[in-house]
Amino acid sequence: MNPIIAMLKENNISDAQINELFVALTSNPLAAMATISQLGLPQEQLQQLMGQVMQNPTLIKEAVTELGLDFSKVVEAQAKMQK
């Protein structure tokens, strides 16, 4: 299981919230950061999760694939962030 998804599940984040988070990550990464901060994760895990999301796009791709979402939107979002 993807480590981001695993961490979220360990903190009793529902599947619906996880899907919502990754949809946000693929469509608007900056807004997704606000969504992540509202999940109620302990501060240490929140920082770790934010670091993984920002520094390792491969994990996002794996999670998106695992959840059955559209990865092409991730690529579009990354292009928007680099502008």
N, C-alpha and C positions, 0 to 999 in steps of 0.2 A: 504494500500500500504506500502511496505517496506520503512522504513525511509531513507535508503541510496538511493533507487531509487527516492523517493519523493524529496530529496534534489537535486539530479541531474536534475530532471525535472524542479524544481523551478528555476534552473539556466540555463534553455534552452539548456540542453545537449540532443542531439538527441537520439532516441531509438537505432539507429545503434551504436552510441558511448557508450551507456550504455551496450548494449550487448557485444561490444568489450571489455569493461572494465571488465565485469564479466567473459568473456572467459579468459582474461589475469589473473584475480584473481584465476581462477581454474587451470590454467596451469603453471603460473610462478608468484607467489605473489610478488616477489621482482621487477620484471619488471612492474607489475601492479601499484606499487607505483609511478613509473616514469610516467605512463600513467595518473594516477590521478592528478599528479602535473601539467600536460600539459592541463588540461581541462579548465583552466582560472577561477577557482572558487575564490571568495574572500578569503583572507588569513584565516580569522576566520572559515569559513565553510570548507576550505581545511583541517585545523587542526582537526576539529570535524569529518570530514569524515575519515581521516586517523586513528584517534583514534577508531572510530567504526569498521573499517575494521580490525584493528590489535587486538582489545580487545574483539570483540564479533563475533566469527565465526558463531553463530546461525543466525545473520542477513545476513551473506553471504549466508548461506544455504537457508534461506527464499527467498532471492532475486534470487538466482540461480533457485530455484523451480518456482518462480513467472515468471521468464523469459523463463522457459522451457529448461534450460540447464542441463548438466549432473553433478549431485552432486558428483559422485564417483571421479571425477577429483579434486574436492575440497579436499577430504580426502587424495588423493595422494599428492597434493601440501602441505597440512599441515604436512604430514609425512616428506617430503623433507625439510621443514623449521626447523623441530625439530632435524634434524641430525647435 
